[in-house]
Amino acid sequence: MTLPRTDVPQVTARWYEDPDDAPADTRRAPHPSRTRAWASAWSTLTTERILEHHHLHLADPATGNAETVSFFLTTADGSPYWTSQETDAGLPPVWPGRVLYAGSPHAEYSGAGTATAAMATATTRAGLDLAARLGASALVHPGLDQDQADRLTAAARAAGASQALDLATDVAWTRTLGPTLDQWWQGMPSRQRRDIRRRWRRGTEAGLVLDPLTTSRGILDMVPAFAPLAAGTADRHGTRLYGSDMFEQLLAVPGTVLLAARHDGRLVGGIYGWLYDGCLYLWASGLDYDHPLAPLAYTWLMCESARWAIDQGAILIDAGRANHLAKARLGHRPRILRTVVHLIGHQPATERALRRLSERLGDQAAPHLPTAARW
């Protein structure tokens, strides 16, 4: 499909079928999921049922900003992560038809094309045009901070979009590491620290050993064993989130690591993520629940991940989303993430369902958020 240029004042916008064909971005991607490697990998996946992908390169000569925004068209139920949110909220599927995502809900953070108001306007106009051409029921920008959400909703109003919703949908959990593990321990709530240290020590004394795999060959060799554990762990929470294709294709993202917990050589659990620009991002975890050490393995892995990150010189750790209680116990701090939805046409039932989804997810997160937090 040939897509037109959709320039706005000061910003030029051109479409590409492959992200690597677009001109270079002027800034390093702020997160692993904003890299070209992530966009290229996601374009080939099958676990998320991607019908089409298109990549918009934006350039603003006035500010020097240039970056690429990737759009992925899925079936109504084509994104396992979005389905997991519906499952967590106890709601039936929200979307009445195809959905165009700017990035993927599987990526913790999004926000490409929102650096300035002019960029957000170009992103919105091009995305709405693409959604209409592809017959999508909605254009969805997940994983946003409040500033990014504000720019996109303002751009939607300026573009005359029929409906733009700014909804809280998720919580990311992060914390600083400090130069030593002792300082990391001190960053935990005092009432939890003793129990967590005890569980970490018990796991170590029982023979759990961390095997950090950082080469493509090493990780690829481990995927057949790790992928079923990650899928099984997600299944226990009601949704099949991961497929082996994800772990194989995302190897190209800079800093990929699989932190494997072994006992006598056997894989007990692992966490797949990225060490990127001084932050360890933990993305997908899996446990062998049939192993006798499984009850200790998650806490042990989270502690060992911090220890390994400190040894690598990292200053931050991002523990991902969901599992609020466990991450709060480890001293991580919540960061509310927002989703901006542009509904294509008049869809009052979809709007009500989306607001209900946000409300129910907020009710679940509320006990773990500061009292004054805005959901």
matplotlib code that plots the C-alpha trace (Angstrom):
import matplotlib.pyplot as plt

x = [0.0, 1.3, 0.8, 1.0, 3.2, 1.3, 3.4, 2.4, 4.2, 7.8, 7.6, 7.9, 6.5, 7.3, 6.2, 8.4, 7.5, 10.7, 12.0, 15.6, 14.8, 14.0, 16.6, 18.6, 17.0, 18.8, 18.5, 19.3, 16.1, 15.3, 14.2, 14.9, 11.3, 11.9, 14.9, 14.9, 15.9, 12.7, 10.5, 12.2, 11.8, 8.2, 7.4, 8.1, 6.3, 3.4, 2.5, 1.1, -1.1, 0.2, -1.7, 0.3, 3.1, 4.1, 6.8, 6.6, 9.8, 9.3, 11.8, 11.5, 14.3, 13.3, 14.3, 16.6, 14.3, 14.0, 12.6, 10.6, 7.2, 6.1, 2.5, 1.2, -2.3, -3.8, -7.0, -9.4, -7.9, -4.5, -2.4, -1.9, -0.8, -4.0, -6.0, -4.3, -5.5, -9.1, -8.6, -7.2, -10.1, -12.6, -14.1, -15.0, -13.0, -13.1, -12.4, -15.2, -12.7, -9.1, -6.8, -3.8, -1.2, 1.6, 4.1, 2.8, 1.2, 3.9, 6.5, 6.4, 7.1, 6.0, 5.7, 7.6, 6.6, 5.6, 8.8, 7.1, 3.6, 4.4, 5.8, 2.7, 0.4, 2.2, 2.1, -1.6, -2.6, -0.6, -1.8, -5.5, -5.1, -3.5, -6.1, -8.9, -7.1, -6.6, -10.2, -9.1, -11.6, -9.1, -5.6, -3.9, -0.8, 0.1, 2.9, 2.9, 3.8, 1.5, 3.3, 3.2, -0.5, -1.3, 0.5, -1.4, -4.8, -4.2, -3.1, -6.2, -8.5, -6.6, -6.9, -10.7, -10.6, -14.0, -12.9, -9.6, -9.4, -6.5, -6.7, -4.4, -3.9, -0.7, 2.0, 5.7, 7.9, 11.5, 14.1, 17.7, 20.3, 23.2, 26.8, 26.5, 24.0, 23.9, 22.5, 20.0, 18.8, 18.4, 16.1, 13.4, 10.6, 12.1, 9.2, 9.9, 13.7, 14.4, 12.0, 13.3, 16.9, 16.1, 14.5, 17.4, 19.9, 17.9, 17.9, 21.6, 22.3, 20.0, 22.2, 20.6, 23.1, 22.7, 23.8, 23.6, 23.4, 24.4, 25.3, 22.9, 24.1, 23.7, 20.3, 19.0, 20.2, 18.2, 14.9, 13.5, 13.7, 12.8, 9.9, 7.6, 8.4, 7.5, 4.3, 3.3, 3.9, 1.7, -0.9, -1.2, -2.3, -5.0, -3.4, -0.8, 1.6, 4.8, 5.9, 9.3, 9.3, 9.5, 12.6, 14.3, 13.5, 14.2, 17.8, 18.7, 17.7, 20.9, 21.7, 19.6, 20.1, 18.5, 19.2, 18.8, 18.5, 20.0, 20.1, 22.5, 22.4, 18.6, 16.8, 14.5, 13.5, 14.7, 14.1, 14.5, 15.3, 17.8, 20.8, 20.4, 21.9, 22.6, 19.2, 18.3, 14.9, 13.2, 10.5, 9.5, 9.9, 9.3, 9.5, 9.5, 6.7, 7.5, 10.9, 11.1, 12.9, 10.3, 8.7, 12.0, 13.1, 11.2, 12.4, 15.8, 16.0, 14.8, 17.5, 20.2, 19.1, 19.8, 23.2, 24.2, 23.0, 25.2, 28.2, 27.6, 27.6, 23.8, 22.2, 18.6, 16.4, 13.0, 11.0, 8.3, 4.5, 1.9, 2.6, 2.3, 2.6, 5.8, 7.5, 6.5, 7.9, 11.3, 11.3, 10.4, 8.5, 5.3, 5.0, 1.5, 1.4, -1.3, -2.9, -4.3, -7.1, -8.4, -11.7, -12.5, -16.1, -18.8, -18.4, -20.1, -20.1, -16.3, -15.7, -17.7, -15.8, -12.4, -13.3, -14.5, -11.3, -9.2, -11.3, -11.0, -7.3, -7.0, -8.9, -6.4, -3.4, -4.7, -3.5, 0.1, 0.1, 0.7, -2.5, -2.3, -1.5, -3.7, -5.0]
y = [0.0, 3.4, 6.0, 9.7, 12.2, 13.9, 16.9, 19.5, 22.9, 22.4, 18.6, 16.3, 12.8, 9.8, 6.2, 3.2, -0.5, -1.5, 0.6, 0.1, 1.9, 5.1, 7.8, 7.8, 9.1, 12.0, 10.7, 7.4, 5.6, 6.2, 2.6, -0.8, -0.9, 2.4, 1.0, 0.2, -3.3, -3.7, -2.4, -4.7, -7.7, -6.9, -6.7, -10.5, -11.9, -14.3, -14.4, -10.9, -11.3, -8.5, -8.0, -5.1, -2.8, 0.6, 3.0, 6.8, 8.9, 12.4, 15.2, 18.7, 20.9, 23.7, 21.5, 18.9, 16.1, 13.1, 9.7, 6.8, 5.8, 2.2, 1.2, -2.4, -3.5, -6.4, -8.3, -7.2, -9.9, -9.9, -8.4, -10.9, -8.1, -6.1, -9.2, -9.7, -6.3, -7.2, -10.5, -8.7, -6.3, -9.1, -7.6, -9.1, -8.0, -4.2, -3.8, -4.2, -4.7, -4.3, -2.1, 0.0, 0.3, 2.9, 0.5, -2.6, -3.0, -5.7, -2.8, -1.3, 2.2, 3.9, 7.6, 7.7, 10.9, 12.9, 14.9, 18.2, 19.4, 19.6, 16.1, 14.8, 16.6, 14.9, 11.5, 11.8, 13.0, 10.3, 7.6, 8.6, 8.6, 5.1, 3.8, 4.9, 3.4, 0.1, -0.1, 0.0, 0.7, 2.6, 4.1, 3.3, 4.7, 2.6, 3.0, 6.8, 9.3, 12.2, 14.7, 12.4, 11.7, 15.4, 16.1, 13.4, 14.3, 18.0, 16.9, 14.8, 17.7, 19.9, 17.2, 17.0, 13.4, 12.1, 10.9, 10.8, 9.1, 9.6, 6.5, 5.2, 1.5, 0.3, 0.8, 0.4, -0.3, 1.2, 2.0, 3.2, 0.6, 2.3, 1.2, -1.8, -4.5, -3.4, -0.1, -1.8, -3.8, -0.5, 0.8, -1.8, -1.2, -2.2, -4.5, -6.5, -6.5, -9.3, -11.8, -11.0, -11.4, -14.6, -16.0, -14.9, -16.5, -19.7, -19.9, -19.4, -22.0, -24.5, -24.3, -21.7, -20.2, -17.2, -17.8, -14.5, -15.2, -12.2, -13.6, -14.4, -17.9, -18.6, -17.1, -18.8, -22.1, -21.5, -20.3, -23.8, -24.4, -20.8, -20.0, -22.8, -21.5, -17.9, -19.0, -21.2, -18.4, -16.1, -18.8, -18.9, -15.3, -16.0, -15.1, -16.7, -13.7, -15.0, -17.1, -18.4, -16.1, -13.1, -14.3, -15.3, -12.1, -9.6, -10.9, -8.1, -5.4, -3.9, -5.3, -8.4, -10.7, -13.8, -14.1, -17.9, -19.5, -23.0, -25.8, -28.6, -27.5, -27.6, -24.3, -23.4, -20.0, -16.9, -13.3, -12.0, -8.3, -5.7, -3.8, -0.5, 2.9, 2.2, 0.5, -3.2, -3.7, -6.9, -7.9, -11.5, -14.0, -17.8, -20.4, -24.2, -24.7, -28.4, -27.7, -27.8, -24.5, -22.7, -21.0, -19.2, -18.7, -15.5, -13.5, -14.9, -14.0, -10.4, -10.0, -11.6, -9.4, -6.3, -7.8, -8.5, -5.1, -3.4, -5.5, -4.3, -0.6, 0.0, 2.7, 1.8, -1.3, -1.4, -4.4, -4.1, -4.0, -5.9, -8.1, -4.8, -6.3, -8.2, -5.2, -2.8, -5.2, -5.0, -1.3, -0.4, 2.8, 3.0, 5.0, 5.2, 4.6, 6.0, 4.9, 7.4, 5.9, 7.6, 6.0, 5.9, 7.1, 7.2, 4.3, 5.0, 1.3, 1.0, 4.3, 3.0, -0.3, 1.5, 3.7, 0.7, -1.1, 1.8, 2.1, -1.6, -1.7, 1.5, -0.2, -3.0, -0.7, 1.8, -0.1, 0.1, 3.8, 7.0, 8.4, 11.5, 9.6, 10.5, 7.5]
z = [0.0, -1.0, 1.8, 1.2, 2.9, 5.7, 6.5, 9.1, 9.5, 10.3, 10.3, 7.4, 7.6, 5.3, 5.4, 5.1, 5.0, 6.8, 9.8, 8.6, 5.3, 7.1, 7.7, 10.9, 14.1, 15.7, 19.3, 20.9, 21.8, 25.4, 26.0, 24.4, 22.9, 21.1, 19.1, 15.4, 16.4, 18.4, 15.6, 13.1, 15.3, 16.1, 12.4, 12.1, 15.1, 15.1, 18.9, 18.5, 15.4, 13.3, 10.0, 8.7, 9.9, 8.7, 9.9, 9.9, 9.9, 11.3, 10.9, 12.5, 11.2, 13.7, 16.6, 15.0, 16.1, 13.8, 14.8, 13.5, 14.8, 14.2, 13.8, 14.0, 12.9, 14.8, 15.0, 17.7, 20.0, 18.4, 21.2, 24.1, 26.5, 25.9, 26.4, 29.7, 30.8, 29.9, 31.8, 34.9, 34.8, 34.5, 31.3, 27.9, 24.9, 24.3, 20.6, 18.0, 15.2, 14.1, 16.1, 15.1, 17.8, 17.8, 19.3, 21.0, 24.4, 25.0, 25.0, 28.5, 27.2, 24.0, 23.2, 19.9, 17.9, 21.0, 21.7, 20.8, 20.1, 16.3, 16.3, 18.2, 15.7, 12.7, 14.5, 15.2, 11.7, 10.0, 12.4, 12.1, 8.3, 8.4, 10.7, 8.4, 5.4, 7.1, 8.5, 12.2, 14.9, 17.0, 17.0, 20.3, 21.9, 25.0, 27.6, 27.9, 30.6, 31.3, 29.1, 26.1, 26.7, 27.0, 23.6, 21.8, 23.1, 22.3, 18.8, 18.4, 19.2, 16.8, 14.1, 14.7, 15.9, 16.8, 20.2, 22.1, 25.5, 28.0, 30.3, 33.0, 32.3, 33.9, 36.5, 35.9, 38.8, 39.1, 41.6, 41.9, 42.6, 44.4, 44.2, 46.5, 47.3, 50.9, 49.8, 47.6, 50.6, 52.6, 49.9, 50.8, 53.2, 56.6, 57.5, 54.3, 54.2, 56.7, 55.0, 51.5, 52.6, 54.3, 51.2, 49.0, 51.4, 51.6, 47.8, 47.6, 50.4, 48.6, 45.5, 43.2, 40.9, 38.5, 34.9, 33.1, 29.3, 27.2, 23.9, 21.1, 20.9, 24.6, 24.8, 21.7, 23.0, 26.2, 24.5, 24.1, 27.8, 29.0, 26.6, 28.1, 31.6, 30.7, 28.9, 31.9, 34.4, 32.3, 32.0, 35.8, 35.6, 33.0, 29.7, 27.3, 26.8, 25.3, 22.4, 21.6, 18.5, 20.8, 22.6, 19.4, 17.4, 20.2, 20.5, 18.1, 20.6, 22.3, 25.7, 25.6, 28.6, 30.0, 33.7, 34.3, 37.8, 37.8, 40.3, 39.6, 36.0, 35.7, 34.7, 37.6, 36.3, 34.4, 33.5, 30.0, 29.6, 28.6, 30.1, 28.3, 29.1, 32.7, 33.4, 33.7, 32.2, 33.4, 30.9, 30.9, 33.8, 34.0, 36.7, 36.8, 39.3, 39.5, 41.0, 44.8, 44.8, 42.8, 45.9, 46.4, 42.8, 42.0, 45.0, 44.6, 40.9, 41.6, 44.2, 42.0, 39.1, 41.2, 42.3, 38.7, 37.5, 40.2, 39.1, 35.5, 36.6, 36.2, 38.2, 37.8, 37.6, 35.9, 37.2, 34.6, 35.1, 37.1, 40.2, 42.2, 45.7, 45.0, 43.4, 46.1, 48.7, 46.9, 47.2, 43.6, 43.1, 41.0, 37.8, 36.3, 32.5, 30.3, 27.1, 24.5, 22.4, 19.2, 18.4, 14.7, 14.4, 17.0, 19.4, 22.7, 23.8, 23.2, 25.1, 28.1, 28.0, 27.9, 30.9, 32.8, 32.0, 33.3, 36.5, 37.4, 36.8, 38.9, 41.7, 41.7, 41.6, 44.2, 47.4, 46.0, 44.9, 46.9, 48.3, 46.1, 42.9, 39.9, 38.1]

ax = plt.figure().add_subplot(projection="3d")
ax.plot(x, y, z, "-o")
ax.set_aspect("equal")
plt.show()
